Amino acid sequence: MPTVNVYLIFMGNCEEAFLFYQSVFGGEFDYVGRFKDMPVEEGSPGIEDDLKDRIIHIGLPISEETKLMGSDTHELWTADHNKGNNFYISVSVDSKEEADRIFYALSEGGKIQMPLDNTFWGAYWGQFEDKFGIQWQVNYDKKDK
C-alpha cells in the first residue's frame, strides 16, 4: 500500500531546519546524504565547492507510517523556489510496477521534471508537477526489498 509524506525543499538551510525538527519530534535520521556524495559523470564539471555540503536527501521518521524528508536546492536549479512552493508530496510504493502506474497516472497532463529511473541511492524514483500545479515524487526503495 502506498504511503504519502511531505518532502521539503530548502535554499541551503535544510540541515539547520531538520536539526530543529529533530529537536521537536525526536528520533534519528534514517539517511543524511550530501551533494558531495553524488557520483559525477565523466566530463561533468561536478558540484561547486560551496554546494558540496548541502543536503541532497535527509529523512526523519515521525512514526511508522510517516516521515519528514527534505533536501537543499540552488538558485541555478530552482529559479522559481519560494516559501510556500518548496515542497513535494512524496509517494512511496511497494513495487516498480506500482511506481510506474502511479507516476504516469498522476503526471498525465502535467510536466515531468525527473523521469522515473534507477538512482545511485538504490531507489526507482521520479518527480513531476501535475496538471493542477501540485509537485509530486514517486519512490520505490529497492534496497528494502
DOLO-599851 format. One record per residue: residue in three letters; x, y, z of N, C-alpha, C in turn. Coordinates in Angstrom, 3 decimals, always signed. Example, Ala and Ser with C-alpha at 12.3 -4.5 7.8 and 13.67 -1.06 7.14 Angstrom:
BEGIN
<res->ALA&nc1->+13.190&nc2->-5.690&nc3->+7.800&cac1->+12.300&cac2->-4.500&cac3->+7.800&cc1->+13.200&cc2->-3.300&cc3->+7.800> .
<res->SER&nc1->+12.850&nc2->-2.250&nc3->+7.080&cac1->+13.670&cac2->-1.060&cac3->+7.140&cc1->+12.900&cc2->+0.030&cc3->+7.870> .
# end
This chain:
BEGIN
<res->MET&nc1->+0.846&nc2->-1.183&nc3->+0.000&cac1->+0.000&cac2->+0.000&cac3->+0.000&cc1->+0.888&cc2->+1.242&cc3->+0.000> .
<res->PRO&nc1->+0.612&nc2->+2.204&nc3->-0.852&cac1->+1.431&cac2->+3.423&cac3->-0.899&cc1->+1.335&cc2->+4.230&cc3->+0.400> .
<res->THR&nc1->+2.419&nc2->+4.900&nc3->+0.736&cac1->+2.400&cac2->+5.876&cac3->+1.821&cc1->+2.691&cc2->+7.241&cc3->+1.212> .
<res->VAL&nc1->+2.138&nc2->+8.278&nc3->+1.823&cac1->+2.289&cac2->+9.644&cac3->+1.317&cc1->+2.910&cc2->+10.495&cc3->+2.417> .
<res->ASN&nc1->+3.990&nc2->+11.197&nc3->+2.087&cac1->+4.688&cac2->+12.057&cac3->+3.033&cc1->+5.033&cc2->+13.383&cc3->+2.364> .
<res->VAL&nc1->+5.460&nc2->+14.335&nc3->+3.162&cac1->+5.848&cac2->+15.646&cac3->+2.649&cc1->+7.367&cc2->+15.679&cc3->+2.467> .
<res->TYR&nc1->+7.799&nc2->+16.265&nc3->+1.338&cac1->+9.212&cac2->+16.425&cac3->+1.021&cc1->+9.480&cc2->+17.924&cc3->+0.888> .
<res->LEU&nc1->+10.297&nc2->+18.475&nc3->+1.789&cac1->+10.557&cac2->+19.912&cac3->+1.845&cc1->+11.840&cc2->+20.269&cc3->+1.110> .
<res->ILE&nc1->+11.825&nc2->+21.393&nc3->+0.406&cac1->+12.990&cac2->+21.862&cac3->-0.352&cc1->+13.476&cc2->+23.178&cc3->+0.270> .
<res->PHE&nc1->+14.776&nc2->+23.259&nc3->+0.531&cac1->+15.366&cac2->+24.428&cac3->+1.179&cc1->+16.439&cc2->+25.049&cc3->+0.293> .
<res->MET&nc1->+16.768&nc2->+26.284&nc3->+0.584&cac1->+17.768&cac2->+27.017&cac3->-0.180&cc1->+19.060&cc2->+27.116&cc3->+0.638> .
<res->GLY&nc1->+19.574&nc2->+25.933&nc3->+1.061&cac1->+20.856&cac2->+25.917&cac3->+1.756&cc1->+20.772&cc2->+25.738&cc3->+3.258> .
<res->ASN&nc1->+19.581&nc2->+25.742&nc3->+3.842&cac1->+19.474&cac2->+25.580&cac3->+5.291&cc1->+18.673&cc2->+24.337&cc3->+5.690> .
<res->CYS&nc1->+18.702&nc2->+23.318&nc3->+4.845&cac1->+17.985&cac2->+22.073&cac3->+5.129&cc1->+18.488&cc2->+21.420&cc3->+6.418> .
<res->GLU&nc1->+19.798&nc2->+21.335&nc3->+6.573&cac1->+20.345&cac2->+20.691&cac3->+7.770&cc1->+19.903&cc2->+21.412&cc3->+9.034> .
<res->GLU&nc1->+19.973&nc2->+22.723&nc3->+9.030&cac1->+19.533&cac2->+23.519&cac3->+10.184&cc1->+18.062&cc2->+23.249&cc3->+10.489> .
<res->ALA&nc1->+17.235&nc2->+23.248&nc3->+9.449&cac1->+15.807&cac2->+23.011&cac3->+9.644&cc1->+15.548&cc2->+21.618&cc3->+10.212> .
<res->PHE&nc1->+16.235&nc2->+20.605&nc3->+9.681&cac1->+15.986&cac2->+19.243&cac3->+10.137&cc1->+16.535&cc2->+18.983&cc3->+11.537> .
<res->LEU&nc1->+17.605&nc2->+19.655&nc3->+11.928&cac1->+18.054&cac2->+19.558&cac3->+13.319&cc1->+16.994&cc2->+20.154&cc3->+14.254> .
<res->PHE&nc1->+16.358&nc2->+21.231&nc3->+13.812&cac1->+15.259&cac2->+21.810&cac3->+14.584&cc1->+14.087&cc2->+20.838&cc3->+14.664> .
<res->TYR&nc1->+13.664&nc2->+20.265&nc3->+13.523&cac1->+12.550&cac2->+19.321&cac3->+13.521&cc1->+12.866&cc2->+18.114&cc3->+14.396> .
<res->GLN&nc1->+14.114&nc2->+17.656&nc3->+14.360&cac1->+14.513&cac2->+16.535&cac3->+15.208&cc1->+14.396&cc2->+16.898&cc3->+16.687> .
<res->SER&nc1->+14.721&nc2->+18.144&nc3->+17.032&cac1->+14.616&cac2->+18.565&cac3->+18.435&cc1->+13.163&cc2->+18.586&cc3->+18.902> .
<res->VAL&nc1->+12.252&nc2->+18.780&nc3->+17.973&cac1->+10.825&cac2->+18.806&cac3->+18.309&cc1->+10.238&cc2->+17.393&cc3->+18.341> .
<res->PHE&nc1->+10.486&nc2->+16.608&nc3->+17.273&cac1->+9.871&cac2->+15.293&cac3->+17.138&cc1->+10.690&cc2->+14.169&cc3->+17.772> .
<res->GLY&nc1->+12.002&nc2->+14.384&nc3->+17.957&cac1->+12.873&cac2->+13.317&cac3->+18.438&cc1->+13.223&cc2->+12.383&cc3->+17.302> .
<res->GLY&nc1->+13.812&nc2->+11.249&nc3->+17.658&cac1->+14.152&cac2->+10.244&cac3->+16.660&cc1->+15.501&cc2->+10.474&cc3->+16.032> .
<res->GLU&nc1->+15.866&nc2->+9.546&nc3->+15.162&cac1->+17.140&cac2->+9.587&cac3->+14.462&cc1->+16.894&cc2->+9.681&cc3->+12.962> .
<res->PHE&nc1->+17.773&nc2->+10.357&nc3->+12.271&cac1->+17.684&cac2->+10.434&cac3->+10.815&cc1->+17.941&cc2->+9.049&cc3->+10.238> .
<res->ASP&nc1->+17.138&nc2->+8.633&nc3->+9.273&cac1->+17.378&cac2->+7.335&cac3->+8.642&cc1->+18.338&cc2->+7.455&cc3->+7.468> .
<res->TYR&nc1->+18.570&nc2->+8.660&nc3->+6.997&cac1->+19.531&cac2->+8.894&cac3->+5.930&cc1->+19.900&cc2->+10.369&cc3->+5.921> .
<res->VAL&nc1->+21.188&nc2->+10.646&nc3->+5.751&cac1->+21.673&cac2->+12.011&cac3->+5.527&cc1->+22.699&cc2->+11.911&cc3->+4.402> .
<res->GLY&nc1->+22.374&nc2->+12.472&nc3->+3.244&cac1->+23.288&cac2->+12.477&cac3->+2.110&cc1->+23.583&cc2->+13.903&cc3->+1.687> .
<res->ARG&nc1->+24.772&nc2->+14.118&nc3->+1.223&cac1->+25.192&cac2->+15.449&cac3->+0.788&cc1->+25.515&cc2->+15.416&cc3->-0.703> .
<res->PHE&nc1->+25.508&nc2->+16.589&nc3->-1.326&cac1->+25.784&cac2->+16.656&cac3->-2.758&cc1->+27.166&cc2->+16.095&cc3->-3.100> .
<res->LYS&nc1->+28.122&nc2->+16.193&nc3->-2.191&cac1->+29.447&cac2->+15.640&cac3->-2.459&cc1->+29.414&cc2->+14.117&cc3->-2.552> .
<res->ASP&nc1->+28.346&nc2->+13.468&nc3->-2.066&cac1->+28.204&cac2->+12.015&cac3->-2.137&cc1->+27.701&cc2->+11.545&cc3->-3.498> .
<res->MET&nc1->+27.212&nc2->+12.462&nc3->-4.309&cac1->+26.620&cac2->+12.129&cac3->-5.602&cc1->+27.730&cc2->+11.794&cc3->-6.598> .
<res->PRO&nc1->+27.570&nc2->+10.682&nc3->-7.340&cac1->+28.582&cac2->+10.380&cac3->-8.357&cc1->+28.594&cc2->+11.448&cc3->-9.447> .
<res->VAL&nc1->+29.771&nc2->+11.731&nc3->-9.963&cac1->+29.943&cac2->+12.741&cac3->-11.005&cc1->+30.179&cc2->+12.021&cc3->-12.330> .
<res->GLU&nc1->+29.383&nc2->+12.383&nc3->-13.334&cac1->+29.551&cac2->+11.785&cac3->-14.660&cc1->+30.837&cc2->+12.280&cc3->-15.296> .
<res->GLU&nc1->+31.474&nc2->+11.398&nc3->-16.062&cac1->+32.716&cac2->+11.761&cac3->-16.741&cc1->+32.468&cc2->+12.953&cc3->-17.666> .
<res->GLY&nc1->+33.339&nc2->+13.933&nc3->-17.591&cac1->+33.212&cac2->+15.130&cac3->-18.408&cc1->+32.367&cc2->+16.210&cc3->-17.772> .
<res->SER&nc1->+31.706&nc2->+15.893&nc3->-16.679&cac1->+30.875&cac2->+16.875&cac3->-15.973&cc1->+31.762&cc2->+17.728&cc3->-15.076> .
<res->PRO&nc1->+31.410&nc2->+19.011&nc3->-14.921&cac1->+32.229&cac2->+19.860&cac3->-14.051&cc1->+32.082&cc2->+19.502&cc3->-12.575> .
<res->GLY&nc1->+31.080&nc2->+18.697&nc3->-12.228&cac1->+30.881&cac2->+18.325&cac3->-10.833&cc1->+30.152&cc2->+19.411&cc3->-10.052> .
<res->ILE&nc1->+30.128&nc2->+19.242&nc3->-8.760&cac1->+29.417&cac2->+20.153&cac3->-7.860&cc1->+30.387&cc2->+21.228&cc3->-7.378> .
<res->GLU&nc1->+29.930&nc2->+22.461&nc3->-7.386&cac1->+30.753&cac2->+23.570&cac3->-6.907&cc1->+31.082&cc2->+23.364&cc3->-5.425> .
<res->ASP&nc1->+32.270&nc2->+23.795&nc3->-5.012&cac1->+32.728&cac2->+23.583&cac3->-3.641&cc1->+31.754&cc2->+24.123&cc3->-2.598> .
<res->ASP&nc1->+31.146&nc2->+25.272&nc3->-2.853&cac1->+30.255&cac2->+25.871&cac3->-1.854&cc1->+28.924&cc2->+25.124&cc3->-1.727> .
<res->LEU&nc1->+28.672&nc2->+24.166&nc3->-2.628&cac1->+27.421&cac2->+23.399&cac3->-2.578&cc1->+27.627&cc2->+21.979&cc3->-2.066> .
<res->LYS&nc1->+28.858&nc2->+21.520&nc3->-1.966&cac1->+29.133&cac2->+20.113&cac3->-1.668&cc1->+28.559&cc2->+19.641&cc3->-0.335> .
<res->ASP&nc1->+28.494&nc2->+20.502&nc3->+0.660&cac1->+27.988&cac2->+20.081&cac3->+1.968&cc1->+26.488&cc2->+20.286&cc3->+2.130> .
<res->ARG&nc1->+25.840&nc2->+20.808&nc3->+1.102&cac1->+24.373&cac2->+20.910&cac3->+1.168&cc1->+23.763&cc2->+19.512&cc3->+1.155> .
<res->ILE&nc1->+22.562&nc2->+19.417&nc3->+1.689&cac1->+21.865&cac2->+18.140&cac3->+1.821&cc1->+21.216&cc2->+17.757&cc3->+0.486> .
<res->ILE&nc1->+21.526&nc2->+16.546&nc3->+0.002&cac1->+20.852&cac2->+16.025&cac3->-1.188&cc1->+19.604&cc2->+15.246&cc3->-0.779> .
<res->HIS&nc1->+19.634&nc2->+14.624&nc3->+0.402&cac1->+18.451&cac2->+13.956&cac3->+0.935&cc1->+18.648&cc2->+13.701&cc3->+2.418> .
<res->ILE&nc1->+17.553&nc2->+13.913&nc3->+3.170&cac1->+17.533&cac2->+13.611&cac3->+4.592&cc1->+16.140&cc2->+13.099&cc3->+4.928> .
<res->GLY&nc1->+16.079&nc2->+12.146&nc3->+5.834&cac1->+14.796&cac2->+11.600&cac3->+6.252&cc1->+14.721&cc2->+11.511&cc3->+7.768> .
<res->LEU&nc1->+13.619&nc2->+11.962&nc3->+8.326&cac1->+13.378&cac2->+11.882&cac3->+9.760&cc1->+12.052&cc2->+11.160&cc3->+9.988> .
<res->PRO&nc1->+12.111&nc2->+9.873&nc3->+10.377&cac1->+10.864&cac2->+9.168&cac3->+10.666&cc1->+10.128&cc2->+9.846&cc3->+11.831> .
<res->ILE&nc1->+8.832&nc2->+10.044&nc3->+11.633&cac1->+7.989&cac2->+10.650&cac3->+12.668&cc1->+7.171&cc2->+9.563&cc3->+13.362> .
<res->SER&nc1->+6.733&nc2->+8.585&nc3->+12.603&cac1->+6.016&cac2->+7.422&cac3->+13.126&cc1->+6.295&cc2->+6.264&cc3->+12.178> .
<res->GLU&nc1->+5.649&nc2->+5.125&nc3->+12.406&cac1->+5.839&cac2->+4.005&cac3->+11.474&cc1->+5.315&cc2->+4.338&cc3->+10.091> .
<res->GLU&nc1->+4.305&nc2->+5.186&nc3->+10.019&cac1->+3.674&cac2->+5.498&cac3->+8.733&cc1->+4.174&cc2->+6.779&cc3->+8.090> .
<res->THR&nc1->+4.787&nc2->+7.658&nc3->+8.846&cac1->+5.147&cac2->+8.964&cac3->+8.287&cc1->+6.626&cc2->+9.279&cc3->+8.463> .
<res->LYS&nc1->+7.113&nc2->+10.072&nc3->+7.520&cac1->+8.496&cac2->+10.506&cac3->+7.535&cc1->+8.531&cc2->+11.916&cc3->+6.959> .
<res->LEU&nc1->+9.302&nc2->+12.781&nc3->+7.585&cac1->+9.561&cac2->+14.109&cac3->+7.047&cc1->+10.861&cc2->+14.004&cc3->+6.264> .
<res->MET&nc1->+10.834&nc2->+14.434&nc3->+5.011&cac1->+12.008&cac2->+14.332&cac3->+4.152&cc1->+12.330&cc2->+15.696&cc3->+3.566> .
<res->GLY&nc1->+13.583&nc2->+15.866&nc3->+3.128&cac1->+13.944&cac2->+17.147&cac3->+2.550&cc1->+15.281&cc2->+17.124&cc3->+1.850> .
<res->SER&nc1->+15.575&nc2->+18.253&nc3->+1.201&cac1->+16.861&cac2->+18.463&cac3->+0.540&cc1->+17.055&cc2->+19.954&cc3->+0.293> .
<res->ASP&nc1->+18.283&nc2->+20.289&nc3->-0.060&cac1->+18.607&cac2->+21.655&cac3->-0.474&cc1->+18.521&cc2->+21.760&cc3->-1.988> .
<res->THR&nc1->+18.409&nc2->+22.979&nc3->-2.452&cac1->+18.489&cac2->+23.269&cac3->-3.880&cc1->+19.418&cc2->+24.465&cc3->-4.043> .
<res->HIS&nc1->+19.455&nc2->+25.017&nc3->-5.220&cac1->+20.276&cac2->+26.188&cac3->-5.514&cc1->+19.520&cc2->+27.058&cc3->-6.504> .
<res->GLU&nc1->+19.770&nc2->+28.348&nc3->-6.459&cac1->+19.075&cac2->+29.290&cac3->-7.343&cc1->+19.204&cc2->+28.902&cc3->-8.812> .
<res->LEU&nc1->+20.347&nc2->+28.348&nc3->-9.198&cac1->+20.561&cac2->+27.956&cac3->-10.590&cc1->+19.666&cc2->+26.797&cc3->-11.011> .
<res->TRP&nc1->+19.282&nc2->+25.949&nc3->-10.054&cac1->+18.478&cac2->+24.765&cac3->-10.359&cc1->+16.994&cc2->+25.040&cc3->-10.207> .
<res->THR&nc1->+16.649&nc2->+25.946&nc3->-9.311&cac1->+15.239&cac2->+26.182&cac3->-8.990&cc1->+14.994&cc2->+27.679&cc3->-8.912> .
<res->ALA&nc1->+14.931&nc2->+28.331&nc3->-10.053&cac1->+14.774&cac2->+29.788&cac3->-10.096&cc1->+13.460&cc2->+30.248&cc3->-9.479> .
<res->ASP&nc1->+12.425&nc2->+29.398&nc3->-9.523&cac1->+11.111&cac2->+29.801&cac3->-9.015&cc1->+10.859&cc2->+29.302&cc3->-7.597> .
<res->HIS&nc1->+11.931&nc2->+28.955&nc3->-6.855&cac1->+11.795&cac2->+28.483&cac3->-5.471&cc1->+11.306&cc2->+29.621&cc3->-4.584> .
<res->ASN&nc1->+10.208&nc2->+29.396&nc3->-3.908&cac1->+9.652&cac2->+30.365&cac3->-2.970&cc1->+9.124&cc2->+29.625&cc3->-1.763> .
<res->LYS&nc1->+9.145&nc2->+30.283&nc3->-0.611&cac1->+8.493&cac2->+29.689&cac3->+0.549&cc1->+7.022&cc2->+29.546&cc3->+0.191> .
<res->GLY&nc1->+6.515&nc2->+28.344&nc3->+0.367&cac1->+5.129&cac2->+28.075&cac3->+0.008&cc1->+5.015&cc2->+27.127&cc3->-1.170> .
<res->ASN&nc1->+6.018&nc2->+27.128&nc3->-2.067&cac1->+6.008&cac2->+26.151&cac3->-3.160&cc1->+7.223&cc2->+25.239&cc3->-3.059> .
<res->ASN&nc1->+7.812&nc2->+25.179&nc3->-1.877&cac1->+9.052&cac2->+24.441&cac3->-1.681&cc1->+8.823&cc2->+23.057&cc3->-1.081> .
<res->PHE&nc1->+7.806&nc2->+22.354&nc3->-1.589&cac1->+7.564&cac2->+21.003&cac3->-1.099&cc1->+7.008&cc2->+20.125&cc3->-2.210> .
<res->TYR&nc1->+7.169&nc2->+18.838&nc3->-2.010&cac1->+6.600&cac2->+17.816&cac3->-2.882&cc1->+5.769&cc2->+16.887&cc3->-2.015> .
<res->ILE&nc1->+4.759&nc2->+16.301&nc3->-2.589&cac1->+4.090&cac2->+15.184&cac3->-1.948&cc1->+4.832&cc2->+13.949&cc3->-2.429> .
<res->SER&nc1->+5.362&nc2->+13.181&nc3->-1.498&cac1->+6.173&cac2->+12.019&cac3->-1.830&cc1->+5.359&cc2->+10.745&cc3->-1.607> .
<res->VAL&nc1->+5.241&nc2->+9.943&nc3->-2.647&cac1->+4.502&cac2->+8.684&cac3->-2.579&cc1->+5.515&cc2->+7.545&cc3->-2.620> .
<res->SER&nc1->+5.527&nc2->+6.713&nc3->-1.574&cac1->+6.395&cac2->+5.539&cac3->-1.532&cc1->+5.547&cc2->+4.307&cc3->-1.791> .
<res->VAL&nc1->+6.032&nc2->+3.448&nc3->-2.670&cac1->+5.257&cac2->+2.282&cac3->-3.099&cc1->+6.063&cc2->+1.001&cc3->-2.883> .
<res->ASP&nc1->+5.383&nc2->-0.141&nc3->-3.076&cac1->+5.975&cac2->-1.447&cac3->-2.803&cc1->+6.546&cc2->-2.159&cc3->-4.019> .
<res->SER&nc1->+6.393&nc2->-1.602&nc3->-5.216&cac1->+6.914&cac2->-2.277&cac3->-6.407&cc1->+7.198&cc2->-1.263&cc3->-7.510> .
<res->LYS&nc1->+8.054&nc2->-1.684&nc3->-8.433&cac1->+8.370&cac2->-0.857&cac3->-9.601&cc1->+7.115&cc2->-0.652&cc3->-10.450> .
<res->GLU&nc1->+6.303&nc2->-1.689&nc3->-10.573&cac1->+5.074&cac2->-1.603&cac3->-11.371&cc1->+4.099&cc2->-0.587&cc3->-10.774> .
<res->GLU&nc1->+3.990&nc2->-0.595&nc3->-9.459&cac1->+3.108&cac2->+0.374&cac3->-8.793&cc1->+3.655&cc2->+1.790&cc3->-8.957> .
<res->ALA&nc1->+4.978&nc2->+1.944&nc3->-8.907&cac1->+5.596&cac2->+3.255&cac3->-9.130&cc1->+5.255&cc2->+3.762&cc3->-10.515> .
<res->ASP&nc1->+5.412&nc2->+2.898&nc3->-11.525&cac1->+5.082&cac2->+3.286&cac3->-12.894&cc1->+3.619&cc2->+3.702&cc3->-13.011> .
<res->ARG&nc1->+2.722&nc2->+2.889&nc3->-12.469&cac1->+1.289&cac2->+3.158&cac3->-12.588&cc1->+0.926&cc2->+4.506&cc3->-11.974> .
<res->ILE&nc1->+1.368&nc2->+4.740&nc3->-10.751&cac1->+1.016&cac2->+5.978&cac3->-10.045&cc1->+1.687&cc2->+7.182&cc3->-10.698> .
<res->PHE&nc1->+2.967&nc2->+7.053&nc3->-11.032&cac1->+3.710&cac2->+8.155&cac3->-11.643&cc1->+3.036&cc2->+8.619&cc3->-12.936> .
<res->TYR&nc1->+2.784&nc2->+7.682&nc3->-13.841&cac1->+2.250&cac2->+8.068&cac3->-15.148&cc1->+0.785&cc2->+8.492&cc3->-15.082> .
<res->ALA&nc1->+0.024&nc2->+7.942&nc3->-14.146&cac1->-1.367&cac2->+8.371&cac3->-13.999&cc1->-1.440&cc2->+9.790&cc3->-13.441> .
<res->LEU&nc1->-0.674&nc2->+10.067&nc3->-12.381&cac1->-0.721&cac2->+11.398&cac3->-11.771&cc1->-0.075&cc2->+12.471&cc3->-12.651> .
<res->SER&nc1->+0.932&nc2->+12.100&nc3->-13.449&cac1->+1.639&cac2->+13.106&cac3->-14.251&cc1->+0.956&cc2->+13.397&cc3->-15.582> .
<res->GLU&nc1->-0.085&nc2->+12.637&nc3->-15.912&cac1->-0.779&cac2->+12.858&cac3->-17.188&cc1->-1.302&cc2->+14.290&cc3->-17.257> .
<res->GLY&nc1->-0.920&nc2->+15.002&nc3->-18.306&cac1->-1.337&cac2->+16.392&cac3->-18.480&cc1->-0.465&cc2->+17.376&cc3->-17.716> .
<res->GLY&nc1->+0.511&nc2->+16.856&nc3->-16.971&cac1->+1.402&cac2->+17.709&cac3->-16.190&cc1->+2.767&cc2->+17.830&cc3->-16.846> .
<res->LYS&nc1->+3.783&nc2->+18.105&nc3->-16.026&cac1->+5.137&cac2->+18.319&cac3->-16.530&cc1->+6.098&cc2->+17.430&cc3->-15.738> .
<res->ILE&nc1->+6.698&nc2->+16.456&nc3->-16.419&cac1->+7.665&cac2->+15.582&cac3->-15.764&cc1->+8.975&cc2->+16.351&cc3->-15.616> .
<res->GLN&nc1->+9.445&nc2->+16.435&nc3->-14.371&cac1->+10.692&cac2->+17.142&cac3->-14.078&cc1->+11.881&cc2->+16.188&cc3->-14.084> .
<res->MET&nc1->+11.711&nc2->+15.008&nc3->-13.515&cac1->+12.730&cac2->+13.953&cac3->-13.498&cc1->+12.001&cc2->+12.646&cc3->-13.778> .
<res->PRO&nc1->+12.234&nc2->+12.017&nc3->-14.917&cac1->+11.530&cac2->+10.770&cac3->-15.227&cc1->+11.901&cc2->+9.665&cc3->-14.238> .
<res->LEU&nc1->+11.007&nc2->+8.714&nc3->-14.062&cac1->+11.319&cac2->+7.564&cac3->-13.217&cc1->+12.569&cc2->+6.877&cc3->-13.737> .
<res->ASP&nc1->+13.500&nc2->+6.591&nc3->-12.825&cac1->+14.729&cac2->+5.925&cac3->-13.222&cc1->+15.395&cc2->+5.357&cc3->-11.970> .
<res->ASN&nc1->+16.316&nc2->+4.437&nc3->-12.178&cac1->+17.113&cac2->+3.913&cac3->-11.075&cc1->+18.077&cc2->+4.996&cc3->-10.619> .
<res->THR&nc1->+18.273&nc2->+5.112&nc3->-9.306&cac1->+19.133&cac2->+6.152&cac3->-8.752&cc1->+20.363&cc2->+5.544&cc3->-8.098> .
<res->PHE&nc1->+21.354&nc2->+6.373&nc3->-7.850&cac1->+22.562&cac2->+5.903&cac3->-7.193&cc1->+22.325&cc2->+5.556&cc3->-5.728> .
<res->TRP&nc1->+21.208&nc2->+6.005&nc3->-5.150&cac1->+20.934&cac2->+5.695&cac3->-3.743&cc1->+20.069&cc2->+4.437&cc3->-3.581> .
<res->GLY&nc1->+19.827&nc2->+3.733&nc3->-4.666&cac1->+19.156&cac2->+2.442&cac3->-4.576&cc1->+17.651&cc2->+2.475&cc3->-4.705> .
<res->ALA&nc1->+17.133&nc2->+3.521&nc3->-5.285&cac1->+15.677&cac2->+3.635&cac3->-5.463&cc1->+15.344&cc2->+3.765&cc3->-6.953> .
<res->TYR&nc1->+14.089&nc2->+3.552&nc3->-7.242&cac1->+13.496&cac2->+3.834&cac3->-8.553&cc1->+12.622&cc2->+5.043&cc3->-8.277> .
<res->TRP&nc1->+12.968&nc2->+6.215&nc3->-8.840&cac1->+12.416&cac2->+7.484&cac3->-8.371&cc1->+12.202&cc2->+8.450&cc3->-9.525> .
<res->GLY&nc1->+11.211&nc2->+9.322&nc3->-9.382&cac1->+10.978&cac2->+10.400&cac3->-10.334&cc1->+10.127&cc2->+11.487&cc3->-9.706> .
<res->GLN&nc1->+10.088&nc2->+12.655&nc3->-10.357&cac1->+9.273&cac2->+13.754&cac3->-9.836&cc1->+8.634&cc2->+14.524&cc3->-10.980> .
<res->PHE&nc1->+7.504&nc2->+15.154&nc3->-10.667&cac1->+6.742&cac2->+15.871&cac3->-11.682&cc1->+5.805&cc2->+16.868&cc3->-11.014> .
<res->GLU&nc1->+5.271&nc2->+17.750&nc3->-11.846&cac1->+4.198&cac2->+18.662&cac3->-11.436&cc1->+2.945&cc2->+18.197&cc3->-12.166> .
<res->ASP&nc1->+1.854&nc2->+17.992&nc3->-11.417&cac1->+0.637&cac2->+17.508&cac3->-12.065&cc1->-0.085&cc2->+18.645&cc3->-12.787> .
<res->LYS&nc1->-1.172&nc2->+18.326&nc3->-13.458&cac1->-1.889&cac2->+19.328&cac3->-14.258&cc1->-2.537&cc2->+20.406&cc3->-13.414> .
<res->PHE&nc1->-2.532&nc2->+20.228&nc3->-12.084&cac1->-3.098&cac2->+21.234&cac3->-11.183&cc1->-2.011&cc2->+22.070&cc3->-10.507> .
<res->GLY&nc1->-0.735&nc2->+21.827&nc3->-10.871&cac1->+0.373&cac2->+22.589&cac3->-10.303&cc1->+0.925&cc2->+22.021&cc3->-9.007> .
<res->ILE&nc1->+0.489&nc2->+20.811&nc3->-8.605&cac1->+0.983&cac2->+20.173&cac3->-7.389&cc1->+2.220&cc2->+19.359&cc3->-7.737> .
<res->GLN&nc1->+3.257&nc2->+19.472&nc3->-6.911&cac1->+4.519&cac2->+18.773&cac3->-7.149&cc1->+4.531&cc2->+17.434&cc3->-6.416> .
<res->TRP&nc1->+4.943&nc2->+16.387&nc3->-7.124&cac1->+4.943&cac2->+15.013&cac3->-6.616&cc1->+6.287&cc2->+14.347&cc3->-6.851> .
<res->GLN&nc1->+6.603&nc2->+13.381&nc3->-5.983&cac1->+7.701&cac2->+12.450&cac3->-6.183&cc1->+7.139&cc2->+11.054&cc3->-5.978> .
<res->VAL&nc1->+7.607&nc2->+10.100&nc3->-6.766&cac1->+7.224&cac2->+8.704&cac3->-6.585&cc1->+8.510&cc2->+7.924&cc3->-6.360> .
<res->ASN&nc1->+8.502&nc2->+7.079&nc3->-5.325&cac1->+9.706&cac2->+6.375&cac3->-4.907&cc1->+9.407&cc2->+4.907&cc3->-4.614> .
<res->TYR&nc1->+10.201&nc2->+4.051&nc3->-5.226&cac1->+10.225&cac2->+2.632&cac3->-4.862&cc1->+11.632&cc2->+2.348&cc3->-4.357> .
<res->ASP&nc1->+11.763&nc2->+2.104&nc3->-3.061&cac1->+13.069&cac2->+1.890&cac3->-2.446&cc1->+13.463&cc2->+0.427&cc3->-2.601> .
<res->LYS&nc1->+14.230&nc2->+0.134&nc3->-3.619&cac1->+14.580&cac2->-1.238&cac3->-3.976&cc1->+15.422&cc2->-1.944&cc3->-2.906> .
<res->LYS&nc1->+16.209&nc2->-1.212&nc3->-2.154&cac1->+17.074&cac2->-1.868&cac3->-1.195&cc1->+16.330&cc2->-2.402&cc3->+0.029> .
<res->ASP&nc1->+15.084&nc2->-1.955&nc3->+0.239&cac1->+14.265&cac2->-2.511&cac3->+1.322&cc1->+13.645&cc2->-3.846&cc3->+0.931> .
<res->LYS&nc1->+13.711&nc2->-4.234&nc3->-0.349&cac1->+13.013&cac2->-5.416&cac3->-0.836&cc1->+13.933&cc2->-6.607&cc3->-0.910> .
# end
